[in-house]
Amino acid sequence: MDGKTVLIVDDEAPIREMIRVALEMSGLDCLEAATAQEAHAAIIDQRPDLVLLDWMLPGTSGIELLRRLKRDELTRDVPVIMLTAKGEEDNKIQGLEVGSDDYITKPFAPREMLARIKAVLRRAGPEDGEQPIDVGGLRLDPAAHRVFIEEQPVDIGPTEFRLLKFFMTHQERAYSRSQLLDHVWGGNVYVEERTVDVHIRRLRKALQTETADYGALIQTVRGTGYRFSTTGALV
């Protein structure tokens, strides 16, 4: 992880310092911000490799900043891990639906935080040298990290991109949620299986256009999980 930069966004200076010390001991460079406004300026100007974003911030909340980042083409691909004292299931799901790559519930152990950061940075790494994958009018270009439907670019998040890439390279086979977590998120990531359903819904929506519904290629297999198939009806 040497050479990677993490932006720590938290309004409490002692928490930022604790996180910064742990990250720097692991070879990461750190930036800090106490508000959403400071964080947004740092993201635009310094382009960190990952953002640790606290949910509860003065003024503009972390979740509102996340929405802003995901709406902007310049910042939508920056990986974000939400830091939150909100342990309720609905809050975790809301963060994932808005576009966070992972979440950590306070209080957390530094080892867990580092494991999650390492996993997200690994998933966000470059995929140079891979050839585009075509399924009918659906095209995924790993090197450019872009998806096209009938030659038109598709707005798709980084997690949905990885999920689609896995499906398109592993067609016609059913995978359980646990298997998808292992293949797409990584076996060392502590993510709940329900997370898969959230990203499947987002991916299906992203693949729907006015003229075609490529989201239907991602089929629900009752009692098992999901598969990507160009034949057959939904199971």
DOBA-295030 format. One line per 8 residues: number of its first residue (from 1); their letters; for each residue x, y, z of N, C-alpha, C. Coordinates in nm, 3 decimals, always signed. Atoms other than C-alpha are relative to their C-alpha. Layout:
NUM	A	X/Y/Z/X/Y/Z/X/Y/Z | ... $
! end
This chain:
1	MDGKTVLI	+0.082/-0.121/+0.000/+0.000/+0.000/+0.000/+0.085/+0.126/+0.000 | -0.088/-0.115/+0.000/+0.304/+0.226/-0.004/-0.033/+0.092/-0.118 | +0.024/-0.097/+0.106/+0.251/+0.546/-0.201/-0.145/+0.038/-0.016 | +0.141/-0.032/+0.007/-0.127/+0.547/-0.160/-0.034/+0.108/+0.103 | +0.040/-0.110/-0.088/-0.296/+0.851/-0.006/-0.145/-0.017/+0.043 | +0.134/+0.012/-0.057/-0.599/+0.835/+0.223/-0.039/+0.134/+0.061 | +0.055/-0.122/-0.061/-0.812/+1.138/+0.310/-0.089/-0.042/+0.117 | +0.077/+0.030/-0.121/-0.945/+1.116/+0.668/-0.093/+0.117/+0.026 $
9	VDDEAPIR	+0.099/-0.107/-0.018/-1.267/+1.315/+0.709/-0.078/-0.027/+0.128 | +0.066/+0.016/-0.129/-1.381/+1.350/+1.071/+0.014/+0.132/+0.075 | -0.008/-0.129/-0.067/-1.465/+1.656/+1.278/+0.070/-0.008/+0.135 | -0.068/+0.015/-0.128/-1.294/+1.514/+1.589/+0.149/-0.024/-0.024 | -0.145/+0.007/+0.024/-0.918/+1.581/+1.582/+0.065/-0.124/+0.062 | -0.065/+0.120/-0.057/-0.826/+1.295/+1.824/-0.025/-0.126/-0.083 | +0.030/+0.116/+0.084/-1.000/+1.042/+1.597/+0.084/+0.005/-0.127 | -0.083/-0.013/+0.120/-0.823/+1.179/+1.290/+0.145/-0.037/+0.030 $
17	EMIRVALE	-0.139/+0.029/-0.036/-0.489/+1.157/+1.471/+0.020/-0.149/+0.021 | -0.011/+0.144/-0.023/-0.552/+0.798/+1.584/+0.003/-0.077/-0.131 | +0.004/+0.067/+0.130/-0.641/+0.692/+1.231/+0.128/+0.029/-0.079 | -0.119/-0.037/+0.075/-0.350/+0.886/+1.078/+0.123/-0.077/+0.046 | -0.116/+0.074/-0.052/-0.094/+0.722/+1.307/-0.003/-0.144/-0.047 | +0.011/+0.141/+0.042/-0.226/+0.373/+1.226/+0.029/-0.015/-0.150 | -0.020/+0.010/+0.145/-0.227/+0.440/+0.851/+0.145/+0.028/-0.038 | -0.139/-0.032/+0.034/+0.115/+0.602/+0.841/+0.095/-0.111/+0.041 $
25	MSGLDCLE	-0.082/+0.114/-0.042/+0.262/+0.306/+1.033/-0.008/-0.114/-0.102 | +0.018/+0.102/+0.103/+0.131/+0.089/+0.749/+0.049/+0.046/-0.137 | -0.059/-0.046/+0.125/+0.301/+0.299/+0.482/-0.089/+0.087/-0.084 | +0.091/-0.085/+0.076/+0.007/+0.513/+0.374/+0.025/+0.147/+0.030 | -0.003/-0.144/-0.020/+0.016/+0.888/+0.323/-0.140/+0.047/+0.037 | +0.131/-0.043/-0.049/-0.263/+1.084/+0.488/-0.024/+0.149/-0.023 | +0.051/-0.136/+0.000/-0.462/+1.401/+0.434/-0.113/+0.005/+0.103 | +0.106/-0.012/-0.101/-0.711/+1.537/+0.687/-0.096/+0.112/-0.037 $
33	AATAQEAH	+0.101/-0.104/+0.017/-1.035/+1.734/+0.673/-0.100/-0.014/+0.113 | +0.094/+0.001/-0.112/-1.278/+1.834/+0.947/-0.144/+0.024/-0.042 | +0.135/-0.028/+0.049/-1.577/+1.931/+0.731/-0.015/-0.054/-0.142 | +0.027/+0.047/+0.136/-1.743/+1.824/+0.409/+0.060/+0.096/-0.103 | -0.054/-0.099/+0.093/-1.631/+2.148/+0.244/+0.151/-0.018/-0.015 | -0.144/+0.024/+0.006/-1.265/+2.089/+0.335/+0.030/-0.129/-0.075 | -0.022/+0.129/+0.064/-1.293/+1.729/+0.222/-0.018/+0.009/-0.151 | +0.026/-0.010/+0.143/-1.442/+1.817/-0.116/+0.114/+0.074/-0.070 $
41	AAIIDQRP	-0.111/-0.076/+0.059/-1.167/+2.072/-0.183/+0.125/-0.088/-0.010 | -0.118/+0.088/+0.001/-0.898/+1.816/-0.089/-0.013/-0.108/-0.106 | +0.021/+0.104/+0.100/-1.052/+1.552/-0.314/+0.023/+0.055/-0.141 | -0.016/-0.063/+0.131/-1.064/+1.790/-0.612/+0.146/+0.035/-0.027 | -0.136/-0.053/+0.021/-0.717/+1.936/-0.558/+0.108/-0.106/+0.008 | -0.110/+0.093/-0.027/-0.517/+1.635/-0.436/-0.030/-0.144/-0.039 | +0.036/+0.130/+0.054/-0.703/+1.330/-0.567/+0.052/-0.117/+0.084 | -0.043/+0.114/-0.082/-0.657/+1.085/-0.277/-0.044/-0.132/-0.062 $
49	DLVLLDWM	+0.034/+0.132/+0.052/-0.667/+0.714/-0.355/-0.122/-0.059/+0.070 | +0.115/+0.051/-0.075/-0.935/+0.654/-0.090/-0.040/+0.106/+0.102 | +0.051/-0.094/-0.100/-1.156/+0.858/+0.144/-0.066/-0.078/+0.114 | +0.069/+0.048/-0.120/-1.245/+0.759/+0.502/-0.092/+0.113/+0.043 | +0.095/-0.110/-0.013/-1.563/+0.962/+0.547/-0.096/-0.025/+0.117 | +0.090/+0.012/-0.115/-1.743/+1.013/+0.879/-0.142/+0.040/-0.040 | +0.140/-0.027/+0.033/-2.121/+1.003/+0.854/-0.045/+0.133/+0.060 | +0.048/-0.117/-0.073/-2.182/+1.275/+1.115/+0.105/+0.110/-0.006 $
57	LPGTSGIE	-0.088/-0.116/+0.012/-2.014/+1.602/+1.016/-0.080/+0.127/+0.025 | +0.073/-0.126/-0.017/-2.103/+1.961/+1.109/-0.039/+0.059/-0.135 | +0.046/-0.057/+0.128/-2.307/+2.134/+0.841/-0.042/-0.110/-0.095 | +0.030/+0.105/+0.098/-2.312/+1.908/+0.536/+0.046/-0.135/+0.053 | -0.033/+0.132/-0.056/-2.322/+1.545/+0.649/+0.087/-0.080/-0.096 | -0.082/+0.087/+0.082/-2.093/+1.273/+0.523/-0.079/-0.065/-0.112 | +0.080/+0.068/+0.102/-2.374/+1.099/+0.338/-0.037/+0.097/-0.111 | +0.029/-0.100/+0.103/-2.461/+1.424/+0.156/+0.124/+0.026/-0.085 $
65	LLRRLKRD	-0.123/-0.016/+0.077/-2.097/+1.468/+0.057/+0.019/-0.120/-0.093 | -0.013/+0.120/+0.084/-2.094/+1.109/-0.070/-0.091/+0.010/-0.122 | +0.092/-0.017/+0.113/-2.399/+1.182/-0.286/+0.060/+0.098/-0.103 | -0.059/-0.100/+0.090/-2.222/+1.489/-0.429/+0.117/-0.061/-0.077 | -0.114/+0.062/+0.066/-1.907/+1.289/-0.504/-0.044/-0.095/-0.111 | +0.045/+0.100/+0.096/-2.100/+1.017/-0.687/-0.076/+0.062/-0.116 | +0.068/-0.069/+0.112/-2.293/+1.271/-0.898/+0.099/+0.063/-0.096 | -0.100/-0.073/+0.078/-1.973/+1.435/-1.025/+0.092/-0.098/-0.072 $
73	ELTRDVPV	-0.084/+0.090/+0.079/-1.785/+1.263/-1.308/+0.145/+0.003/+0.045 | -0.139/-0.011/-0.043/-1.454/+1.390/-1.167/+0.030/-0.078/+0.127 | -0.025/+0.061/-0.132/-1.502/+1.226/-0.827/-0.075/-0.131/+0.022 | +0.087/+0.116/-0.026/-1.747/+0.938/-0.872/+0.077/-0.130/+0.020 | -0.076/+0.124/-0.010/-1.471/+0.674/-0.898/+0.096/-0.003/+0.119 | -0.086/+0.000/-0.117/-1.287/+0.777/-0.581/-0.060/-0.095/+0.104 | +0.055/+0.094/-0.098/-1.329/+0.485/-0.334/-0.027/+0.070/+0.133 | +0.041/-0.062/-0.127/-1.511/+0.583/-0.013/-0.040/-0.110/+0.099 $
81	IMLTAKGE	+0.042/+0.085/-0.111/-1.537/+0.396/+0.316/-0.066/+0.091/+0.103 | +0.072/-0.080/-0.099/-1.799/+0.537/+0.555/+0.041/-0.040/+0.141 | -0.023/+0.020/-0.142/-1.708/+0.576/+0.922/-0.126/+0.047/+0.072 | +0.125/-0.037/-0.061/-2.018/+0.575/+1.136/-0.021/-0.068/+0.134 | +0.042/+0.058/-0.126/-2.143/+0.524/+1.489/-0.139/-0.060/-0.014 | +0.133/+0.052/+0.026/-2.474/+0.430/+1.332/+0.011/-0.147/-0.037 | -0.015/+0.142/+0.026/-2.483/+0.052/+1.360/-0.124/-0.066/-0.057 | +0.123/+0.059/+0.048/-2.839/+0.006/+1.241/+0.014/-0.045/-0.146 $
89	EDNKIQGL	-0.008/+0.058/+0.134/-2.884/-0.205/+0.929/-0.040/+0.099/-0.107 | +0.049/-0.093/+0.102/-3.079/+0.065/+0.743/+0.104/+0.105/-0.036 | -0.102/-0.100/+0.029/-2.796/+0.316/+0.777/+0.112/-0.058/-0.085 | -0.103/+0.066/+0.081/-2.542/+0.068/+0.640/-0.048/-0.013/-0.144 | +0.055/+0.018/+0.135/-2.768/-0.009/+0.345/-0.011/+0.133/-0.073 | +0.010/-0.131/+0.063/-2.828/+0.362/+0.281/+0.135/+0.044/-0.054 | -0.133/-0.037/+0.046/-2.454/+0.424/+0.261/+0.041/-0.076/-0.124 | -0.035/+0.082/+0.116/-2.406/+0.136/+0.019/-0.080/+0.043/-0.123 $
97	EVGSDDYI	+0.084/-0.038/+0.113/-2.697/+0.247/-0.197/+0.044/+0.134/-0.059 | -0.049/-0.128/+0.051/-2.556/+0.600/-0.224/+0.129/-0.018/-0.077 | -0.120/+0.025/+0.079/-2.226/+0.457/-0.341/+0.127/-0.027/+0.078 | -0.121/+0.030/-0.076/-1.987/+0.384/-0.053/+0.049/-0.141/-0.035 | -0.059/+0.130/+0.032/-1.749/+0.095/-0.116/-0.001/-0.093/+0.120 | +0.004/+0.080/-0.122/-1.760/-0.024/+0.245/-0.039/+0.092/+0.114 | +0.031/-0.081/-0.117/-1.847/+0.094/+0.595/+0.068/-0.062/+0.121 | -0.059/+0.045/-0.125/-1.684/+0.071/+0.937/-0.079/+0.065/+0.113 $
105	TKPFAPRE	+0.079/-0.051/-0.112/-1.890/+0.106/+1.254/+0.091/+0.029/+0.119 | -0.078/-0.036/-0.118/-1.730/+0.293/+1.544/-0.061/-0.065/+0.124 | -0.147/+0.000/+0.002/-1.562/+0.190/+1.765/+0.051/-0.119/-0.081 | -0.055/+0.106/+0.083/-1.338/-0.020/+1.541/+0.146/-0.022/+0.036 | -0.140/+0.032/-0.024/-1.002/-0.192/+1.574/+0.083/+0.047/-0.120 | -0.084/-0.043/+0.112/-0.716/-0.048/+1.365/+0.027/-0.111/-0.100 | -0.027/+0.110/+0.092/-0.649/-0.394/+1.218/-0.117/-0.021/-0.096 | +0.117/+0.013/+0.087/-1.006/-0.414/+1.087/-0.002/+0.113/-0.102 $
113	MLARIKAV	-0.001/-0.114/+0.091/-0.980/-0.065/+0.939/+0.103/-0.020/-0.110 | -0.105/+0.020/+0.099/-0.651/-0.148/+0.766/-0.036/-0.111/-0.097 | +0.041/+0.110/+0.089/-0.791/-0.475/+0.629/-0.102/+0.048/-0.102 | +0.103/-0.050/+0.091/-1.089/-0.295/+0.480/+0.059/+0.098/-0.102 | -0.065/-0.093/+0.091/-0.875/-0.017/+0.333/+0.079/-0.075/-0.105 | -0.083/+0.078/+0.092/-0.636/-0.269/+0.180/-0.087/-0.069/-0.105 | +0.088/+0.070/+0.094/-0.925/-0.463/+0.025/-0.061/+0.096/-0.102 | +0.061/-0.097/+0.093/-1.091/-0.153/-0.125/+0.105/+0.053/-0.097 $
121	LRRAGPED	-0.106/-0.047/+0.090/-0.760/-0.023/-0.265/+0.037/-0.106/-0.101 | -0.031/+0.110/+0.093/-0.691/-0.364/-0.416/-0.108/-0.011/-0.108 | +0.110/+0.011/+0.098/-1.034/-0.373/-0.583/+0.001/+0.118/-0.097 | +0.000/-0.120/+0.085/-0.984/-0.020/-0.717/+0.123/+0.010/-0.087 | -0.124/-0.004/+0.076/-0.649/-0.104/-0.875/-0.023/-0.008/-0.150 | +0.014/+0.001/+0.146/-0.583/-0.077/-1.250/-0.012/-0.139/-0.056 | +0.021/+0.128/+0.067/-0.681/-0.354/-1.488/+0.054/+0.006/-0.142 | -0.058/-0.019/+0.133/-0.450/-0.269/-1.776/+0.025/-0.134/-0.070 $
129	GEQPIDVG	-0.036/+0.119/+0.078/-0.399/-0.520/-2.056/-0.115/-0.094/-0.026 | +0.114/+0.088/+0.021/-0.742/-0.682/-2.040/-0.081/+0.049/-0.120 | +0.076/-0.032/+0.120/-0.951/-0.697/-2.355/-0.146/+0.031/+0.034 | +0.142/-0.027/-0.021/-1.304/-0.554/-2.381/-0.083/-0.128/-0.013 | +0.091/+0.115/-0.001/-1.588/-0.799/-2.322/-0.132/+0.046/-0.060 | +0.124/-0.036/+0.068/-1.894/-0.791/-2.549/-0.104/-0.109/+0.018 | +0.115/+0.090/-0.004/-2.234/-0.950/-2.489/-0.114/+0.074/-0.069 | +0.101/-0.072/+0.076/-2.472/-0.838/-2.761/+0.039/+0.147/-0.010 $
137	GLRLDPAA	-0.029/-0.143/+0.004/-2.495/-0.460/-2.734/+0.063/+0.052/+0.127 | -0.062/-0.038/-0.127/-2.337/-0.459/-2.388/+0.151/-0.021/-0.011 | -0.146/+0.007/+0.013/-1.964/-0.384/-2.379/+0.066/+0.054/+0.127 | -0.076/-0.041/-0.118/-1.727/-0.366/-2.081/+0.147/+0.008/-0.038 | -0.141/-0.022/+0.032/-1.380/-0.220/-2.127/+0.080/+0.011/+0.130 | -0.072/-0.002/-0.128/-1.157/-0.314/-1.827/+0.109/+0.107/+0.006 | -0.112/-0.095/-0.001/-0.863/-0.094/-1.929/-0.049/+0.144/+0.018 | +0.056/-0.135/-0.011/-1.076/+0.220/-1.969/-0.095/+0.013/+0.119 $
145	HRVFIEEQ	+0.094/+0.003/-0.113/-1.300/+0.116/-1.677/-0.133/+0.066/-0.039 | +0.125/-0.057/+0.049/-1.610/+0.196/-1.881/-0.091/-0.110/-0.053 | +0.102/+0.092/+0.050/-1.934/+0.024/-1.982/-0.083/+0.074/-0.103 | +0.081/-0.060/+0.107/-2.132/+0.088/-2.300/-0.119/-0.090/-0.032 | +0.116/+0.071/+0.052/-2.480/-0.012/-2.412/-0.033/+0.062/-0.135 | +0.023/-0.046/+0.136/-2.527/+0.013/-2.787/+0.081/+0.125/-0.031 | -0.100/-0.105/+0.024/-2.217/+0.237/-2.805/-0.017/+0.124/+0.087 | +0.019/-0.114/-0.089/-2.353/+0.477/-2.541/+0.056/-0.031/+0.138 $
153	PVDIGPTE	-0.059/+0.026/-0.131/-2.158/+0.512/-2.213/-0.106/-0.012/+0.109 | +0.092/+0.025/-0.111/-2.330/+0.389/-1.897/+0.061/+0.056/+0.127 | -0.044/-0.051/-0.130/-2.306/+0.564/-1.561/-0.007/-0.114/+0.100 | -0.004/+0.118/-0.085/-2.193/+0.285/-1.329/+0.106/+0.019/+0.107 | -0.093/-0.014/-0.111/-2.025/+0.276/-0.989/+0.111/-0.103/-0.004 | -0.113/+0.092/+0.004/-1.692/+0.102/-0.921/-0.032/-0.141/+0.047 | +0.036/+0.135/-0.047/-1.845/-0.188/-0.725/-0.087/-0.070/-0.103 | +0.085/+0.060/+0.102/-2.112/-0.243/-0.990/+0.083/-0.040/-0.123 $
161	FRLLKFFM	-0.089/+0.034/+0.111/-1.836/-0.238/-1.254/+0.068/-0.134/+0.025 | -0.067/+0.127/-0.031/-1.645/-0.516/-1.078/-0.096/-0.117/-0.001 | +0.100/+0.105/-0.002/-1.963/-0.715/-1.028/-0.039/-0.040/-0.142 | +0.035/+0.030/+0.138/-2.057/-0.685/-1.395/+0.113/-0.071/-0.072 | -0.114/+0.066/+0.064/-1.707/-0.779/-1.505/+0.005/-0.147/+0.040 | -0.002/+0.140/-0.044/-1.722/-1.095/-1.295/-0.111/-0.079/-0.070 | +0.111/+0.070/+0.065/-2.063/-1.187/-1.434/+0.029/-0.025/-0.148 | -0.021/+0.014/+0.144/-1.961/-1.124/-1.795/+0.112/-0.098/-0.033 $
169	THQERAYS	-0.108/+0.097/+0.021/-1.650/-1.340/-1.755/-0.033/-0.136/+0.062 | +0.042/+0.127/-0.060/-1.841/-1.616/-1.571/-0.149/-0.021/-0.030 | +0.140/+0.009/+0.040/-2.162/-1.656/-1.769/-0.058/-0.141/+0.020 | +0.080/+0.122/-0.003/-2.432/-1.921/-1.733/+0.023/-0.089/+0.122 | -0.018/+0.077/-0.122/-2.333/-2.032/-1.384/-0.058/+0.078/+0.117 | +0.060/-0.064/-0.117/-2.522/-1.959/-1.061/+0.104/+0.013/+0.111 | -0.091/-0.025/-0.112/-2.326/-1.804/-0.775/-0.081/+0.044/+0.122 | +0.064/-0.042/-0.123/-2.434/-1.769/-0.415/+0.051/+0.139/+0.039 $
177	RSQLLDHV	-0.045/-0.131/-0.048/-2.408/-1.435/-0.236/+0.139/-0.011/+0.063 | -0.130/+0.020/-0.063/-2.117/-1.573/-0.036/+0.112/-0.013/-0.104 | -0.100/+0.016/+0.106/-1.933/-1.674/-0.353/+0.028/+0.133/-0.070 | -0.019/-0.130/+0.063/-1.991/-1.332/-0.509/+0.081/+0.093/+0.091 | -0.080/-0.080/-0.093/-1.854/-1.165/-0.195/+0.148/-0.038/-0.010 | -0.139/+0.046/+0.007/-1.540/-1.379/-0.218/+0.067/+0.044/-0.130 | -0.059/-0.029/+0.130/-1.487/-1.319/-0.591/+0.009/+0.150/-0.030 | +0.008/-0.142/+0.039/-1.585/-0.951/-0.619/+0.053/+0.091/+0.110 $
185	WGGNVYVE	-0.044/-0.084/-0.112/-1.522/-0.805/-0.273/+0.133/-0.048/+0.058 | -0.122/+0.056/-0.058/-1.242/-1.040/-0.164/-0.030/-0.077/+0.127 | +0.030/+0.089/-0.112/-1.234/-1.316/+0.093/+0.030/+0.056/+0.137 | -0.038/-0.055/-0.129/-1.082/-1.100/+0.369/-0.083/+0.122/+0.040 | +0.081/-0.117/-0.027/-1.354/-0.833/+0.360/-0.121/-0.040/+0.084 | +0.111/+0.031/-0.090/-1.613/-0.825/+0.638/-0.125/+0.073/-0.049 | +0.119/-0.061/+0.058/-1.923/-0.747/+0.433/-0.115/-0.099/+0.009 | +0.117/+0.086/-0.015/-2.272/-0.881/+0.493/-0.054/-0.042/-0.137 $
193	ERTVDVHI	+0.050/+0.053/+0.126/-2.438/-1.094/+0.225/-0.109/+0.090/-0.060 | +0.104/-0.089/+0.051/-2.724/-0.844/+0.197/+0.059/+0.111/-0.088 | -0.068/-0.099/+0.083/-2.469/-0.604/+0.048/-0.008/-0.037/-0.147 | +0.006/+0.046/+0.139/-2.474/-0.816/-0.268/-0.132/+0.042/-0.064 | +0.131/-0.035/+0.055/-2.847/-0.758/-0.315/-0.010/+0.149/-0.033 | +0.002/-0.145/+0.024/-2.800/-0.381/-0.285/+0.069/+0.033/-0.132 | -0.076/-0.031/+0.121/-2.538/-0.374/-0.560/-0.059/-0.066/-0.125 | +0.070/+0.062/+0.114/-2.731/-0.617/-0.782/-0.112/+0.092/-0.047 $
201	RRLRKALQ	+0.108/-0.092/+0.038/-3.027/-0.376/-0.773/+0.055/+0.122/-0.072 | -0.059/-0.118/+0.064/-2.803/-0.082/-0.857/+0.054/-0.034/-0.139 | -0.054/+0.041/+0.130/-2.636/-0.274/-1.140/-0.112/-0.020/-0.100 | +0.113/+0.021/+0.091/-2.966/-0.382/-1.292/-0.058/+0.133/-0.047 | +0.054/-0.132/+0.036/-3.091/-0.024/-1.282/+0.093/+0.072/-0.098 | -0.096/-0.067/+0.089/-2.770/+0.104/-1.446/-0.004/-0.056/-0.141 | -0.001/+0.065/+0.130/-2.812/-0.145/-1.731/-0.134/+0.011/-0.073 | +0.128/-0.024/+0.066/-3.164/-0.030/-1.817/+0.005/+0.131/-0.078 $
209	TETADYGA	+0.010/-0.121/+0.081/-3.208/+0.217/-2.102/-0.141/+0.009/-0.057 | +0.132/-0.015/+0.060/-3.508/+0.347/-2.293/-0.026/-0.104/-0.107 | +0.017/+0.095/+0.110/-3.446/+0.092/-2.568/+0.036/-0.144/+0.035 | -0.044/+0.136/-0.033/-3.298/-0.209/-2.387/+0.012/-0.017/+0.151 | -0.014/+0.032/-0.142/-3.290/-0.382/-2.049/+0.102/-0.112/+0.015 | -0.105/+0.100/-0.019/-2.957/-0.555/-2.007/+0.010/-0.045/+0.146 | +0.005/+0.044/-0.139/-3.023/-0.573/-1.634/-0.068/-0.135/+0.014 | +0.069/+0.129/-0.004/-3.246/-0.870/-1.712/+0.094/-0.118/-0.021 $
217	LIQTVRGT	-0.097/+0.108/+0.016/-2.934/-1.069/-1.800/+0.050/-0.051/+0.135 | -0.039/+0.042/-0.135/-2.860/-1.081/-1.427/-0.123/-0.062/+0.065 | +0.117/+0.075/-0.041/-3.102/-1.348/-1.318/+0.009/-0.043/+0.146 | +0.009/+0.050/-0.137/-3.214/-1.433/-0.967/-0.029/-0.149/-0.003 | +0.018/+0.145/-0.009/-3.179/-1.803/-0.891/-0.049/-0.030/+0.141 | +0.060/+0.020/-0.131/-3.414/-1.885/-0.606/+0.073/-0.108/+0.079 | -0.066/+0.096/-0.087/-3.248/-2.056/-0.315/+0.150/-0.009/-0.019 | -0.144/+0.007/+0.027/-2.902/-1.999/-0.461/+0.063/+0.139/+0.001 $
225	GYRFSTTG	-0.061/-0.132/+0.010/-2.814/-1.644/-0.566/-0.030/+0.063/-0.133 | +0.017/-0.069/+0.128/-2.757/-1.494/-0.911/+0.086/-0.067/-0.108 | -0.083/+0.040/+0.113/-2.629/-1.579/-1.257/-0.019/+0.100/-0.112 | +0.005/-0.085/+0.119/-2.555/-1.388/-1.576/-0.023/-0.094/-0.119 | +0.036/+0.092/+0.107/-2.728/-1.553/-1.871/-0.067/+0.076/-0.114 | +0.064/-0.060/+0.118/-2.825/-1.455/-2.225/-0.117/-0.083/-0.048 | +0.112/+0.088/+0.039/-3.082/-1.736/-2.244/-0.087/-0.029/+0.120 | +0.089/+0.042/-0.106/-3.383/-1.841/-2.045/-0.067/+0.115/+0.071 $
233	ALV	+0.076/-0.099/-0.074/-3.631/-1.659/-1.828/+0.054/+0.007/+0.142 | -0.038/-0.010/-0.139/-3.585/-1.539/-1.474/-0.049/-0.120/+0.077 | +0.036/+0.119/-0.078/-3.588/-1.826/-1.227/-0.064/+0.043/+0.130 $
! end
